[in-house]
Amino acid sequence: MAKKTVNIALVGNPNTGKTSLFNALTGLKQKVGNYPGITVSKKEGFAKITAGLEANIIDLPGTYSLNPSSIDETIVLNYLLDKKNKPDIVLVVAEVEHLKRNLLLFTQIKDLGYPAILVINMADQLDRKGISIDIEALKKQLDSEVVLVSARKNKGIDQLKQVLANHKMLPSQALIKGEAIDKDLFETLEKIVPNQPLYISWLALTHPEVSLLSAEGQKKLNDLALSKNKIKQLQNRETIVRYQVINTILKGIYIKDYMKGSGLRSKLDRILTHQFWGYVIFFLILVTIFQSVFAWASIPMDYIDGLFSDIVHLLEQKLPAGKLTDLITQGIVPGIGGVLIFVPQIAILFFFIALLEETGYMSRAVFLMDKVMRKFGMSGKSVVPLVAGTACAVPAIMATRTISNWRDRLITILVTPFTTCSARLPVYAIIIALVIPDKTVGIFNLQGLVLMILYLLGFFMALLSGYILTWFLKQQNKTFFIIEMPSYKIPSFRNIFIRIVEKTKAFVFGAGKIIFTISIILWFLASYGFYTKQDVSNYEETLLEKKRSPKALDAAVANYKLEHSYIGTAGKLIEPLTKPLGYDWKIGVGLISSFAAREVFVGTMATLYSVGGQDDEGTIKERMAAETNTETGKPLYNLPVGMSLLIFYAFAMQCLSTLAIVKKETNSWKWPLIQLFGMSGFAYLMAFITYHIFS
């Protein structure tokens, strides 16, 4: 028999464990894309329900209700009301501690006419929180299937699949009668737009900016000419009515006895959000993270570095001499190796970020930092994109859509690139390893401390630039910061593993495409130039007269070709701009190429030093460490040059993807251009000052 496929939409409030349920159902059978015409990420997965039934599951953004106040919430509404691609079943995820609030969204979805299943998550916490739920009675009251699960412990998933297998028997009657909101209005709506759930007409009336009806139907609703004030009153009335119904439903069914709860959460919150100890703990957590990034990753990084060096050496021995072999051994392999070497550090960083989110601490950190943010003229909601920016500025800037105030959102978009993203980590790691001694200061590793300072420096510059921008972008309305504190949870290492795999893959393949392309282009530009064979022969004769050894002769000739190649000529042209910072023309080329993406710098250096004739068996770090200043004969990558480079990369806007997303989110080239020239000019100035301070 042919297998049947159902489309399932997964919806729920933030912090209900929706992602855990999605992972429990789909495992690694997931893909991430974007909604059509929108840059918001869209997660889809595949699940086997029974032998004859499969499911395509889409994990919709978290939302509190179907009255959208942000782009993410609007996406949920649009998807649920899309007649062409509407889901067959809607799973509404709730959690045991905030069931009453979660049911508001559930009643709205039921009123849309969908077969809806209420999935109450975190069942393992019922006893600890002193909560009891009569599931059978709740099913009758809601006229819906209700399943109690613990997605993190994989309990109740089989029962949920059984319910999904019988999805055709799910009831789809509305729960709330429109007459309780406004009898006359709902009777009018039924006449204007017949033969569809009344609640859809109601949403079309209250949200005319969202295309829910045909042009003719929407025009009829617009003719009712309800004022914004009236609509707001009716929406408030709807919320009141729904909670009245929910209170009646839960009476005697949902019992929360606080005397039976442990109270540990309150005690932890008093410590973790304390005005003094909260910041001390937050600082210690940051120190631990950045110490681990270096300490734990050093062995696998050295292994990967040595492995790629061995691969290059092996390929040179096995492949016939020629341009194709040169391209592979001097361009592609070193370039890709320059990305993969940093996978351990990136995976460790993502591990800690996921761990903080899984345990519930991240929300406390956001709440704690709100007090700091306000002193710099920014909203507490801006902390979420800034924290997300440690992974990548692109999704972080997209996350600003939850900020309703346009000025706060614009400032957050403009300052987010200052936060240290994962693309900077490869540059920081290689430079720190070259110029900062691997020794301890007290109990702390010096390299880890420098890395943490760079992260803090980026965050401080984001705050400072936000404060400066408030002088030019005036606030029209006062805004308030509201954040939900999720319950503390034992982290699900399955979820953490999936997050690490997903984020690391995105980094490797995202950066890998750029690195692969640029490595080929750089190899070509570094292997060919304006010199002739006769020029090279004349240079060799000059060296032979000086009685150079064969190895020194080969290295000198390779360097001559590189300096007179296309890329060498371009590097020499821009060298007057980079020399005041302590850089030679090769570093200048690395800076220019990394405007495509910051992590390209390492791949560029690997390609240039491979073509330039350094020891073929040396690792990327060894080749860079062996590079000398042509004027002094001393190592090029000394402390002044290294610190100057670190400061430049801390402040410069070097990411075309970020510029593109800023243009899309602000609908203007004005702001990304201000970012590009403003941040890069400031980076140049600070790198110049840093070089001369350490010289």
C-alpha positions, 0 to 999 in steps of 0.5 A: 500500500502507498504511504500517506503523508499529512502536513502538521504545523507545530505552534506554541508560545515561546519557552514551551519546549516546542523545539524539543518536541520537534526534535523528538518527532523528527530527529536529524531529519530536518532542513532549514530554509526561509519563508517565501520572500522573507528572511526568517528561518523556516524549520521543516522535518520528516517523521514516520507516524505509523507504517502507512503514515508519514508527516511533514512537520513545520516548526512555526515561530513562537507566538502568544496569540493570533493577534500578531504584534511582530513579523514572526507572529504575522508569519504564523497567522499567514501560514495557518490561513494559507488556503493553498498550503494549509496544514492538515493538523495543528499541534499546539504545544503548551507546558504544565506551569503556564497552561492557562496562558497557553490555552489562549492560543489553542482556543484561537486555533480551534476557532479557525476550524482546524483539527487541533491537538493540545500537547502539554509538555514537561510532564516530568515536572508535574510533581516537582511543581505541585501540579495535577491535571485531569487529562480526560476531563480536559479533553471533554471540556475542550472537545479535543485530543490532549496528550501529556508528554515530556519531549526532553525525556521522549515520554508520551511521543508514542501516544501522540503518534497514535492520536496523529494516526487517527487524525481524521477523527479529530473534532474541529468545532469552535470553542468561543461564540462570537456573540460573547464578544459582540453579537451584532458585529459577528452576525454582520460578519456571517452575512458578509463572508458566509461559509467559512469560520467566523473567526477568520472573518474576525481576524481579517477585520482586525488585521486588514494588513494581512491578506486573509480574504479575497479583495471583494471580501476584504472590501466589504469588511473595510466598509464597516469602517471600524476605528482603530480604537474600536478594534482595540477595544474588541480585541481586548474584549476577545481576550477577556472572553477567552480567559473567562472560558479558559478559567471555567474549563480549568476549574477543578481540572488544573490544580497548582498547589504551591505548598507542594512545589520545591521553591528552588526556582525562586531561590535561584532567581534571587541569586542569578539576577542579584544586583551584584552576584548576578553580574559576578556569576555572569562574568565567571560563566563567560570566563569559563566559556572562553577558557574552554574554547581554547583549552578543549579545542587545542588538541583537535585543532592541532590534529586537523591542522597537521592532517591537512598539512599531511594531505597536501604533502601526500597529494604533491607526492601522488599527483603529477606536477602541473597547474591542476596539482598546484591549484589543489595543493596550494589553493583548495586544500589549504583554503578549506583546511583554514575553515575546518581547523576552527570547527572544534572551537565553534562547536564548543562555543555553540555548545555553551550557548545552547546549554545556557538556553536549554537550562533557562539561564539565558533569559536570566542573563537577558533580564540582568543585562536590561538594566545595563542596556537602559543606561546606554539608551537601548531597550532590553529587547535588544539584548536578544539580538546582541546575544544571538550575534555571537553566533552570526549577525545575519539571524541576529539582525532578523531577530530584531523583528520582535522589537516593535519600536522602530528606533530601538530596532534600527539602533539594534540593527546598526550596532549588532555587527560589533558583537563578536560573531563566529566568523571572527573566531578563526581570525582571533584564534590564529592571531592569538595563537601566534602572538599571545603566549600560551601560559596561565595568569593565576588559574586563567589561560592568557589566550582565553582571557584575551579572547574573552576581552575581545568579546567583551570589547565588541559588546561594549562598543555595541552599547557605546555606539547605541548610546551615541546613536540615541543623540541622532535618533530621537525616541518618540514613545516610551517602550517597556521591556517584558521577558518571560522567565522560563523554568529551569530545566535539566539540559537535553543533550539531544537538543544540544547535539542537534543545535551544534550539528545544525549551526556548525554545518551552517558555518562550514558549508556557508563559509566553505562555499565562499572559501572554495570560490575565493581560494581558486580566484586567489590561487589564480591571481597569485600564480600568474602575473605581469612577469615573463619567463625571462624575468624569472630566469634573470632573477634565478641567475642573480641568485645563483651568483650569490650561491644560494642553496637549492631549497633557498633558491626555490623559495626565493623564486616562488616569493619573486613570482608571488610579489609580481603576480596579479595579487602581489601587484594589487597588494603592493598598491594598497601597501601604503594604506596598510603599512601604518598599521604594521601590515605587509602587502600579504596581510593587506590582501587578506584584509581586502578579501575578508570583506566578503566574509571575515573568516576568509582571512585565514584561507587567504593567508593559507593560499598566499603562503602556500604559493609563496614557497614556504615549507610544504610540510608546515601547518598554516600556523607554522607558515604564518609564524615563519613569515618575516618582516622584509625590512627588519628580518624579524617575525612579521606577526609580533605583538604590535601587529597581532594586537592591531589585527585583532582590534581591526577585526573587532570593529570592522564591518567585513561581511557582505551577507550582513550588509545585504540583510541590513539593506533588506531589513531597513529597506534602504542602502543608507544604513548599510553604507553608514555601517560599512564606512563608519565601522571600517574607518573606526577600525582603521583608526583604532588599529593604527593607535593600537599598533603604535601603543604596542610598538 
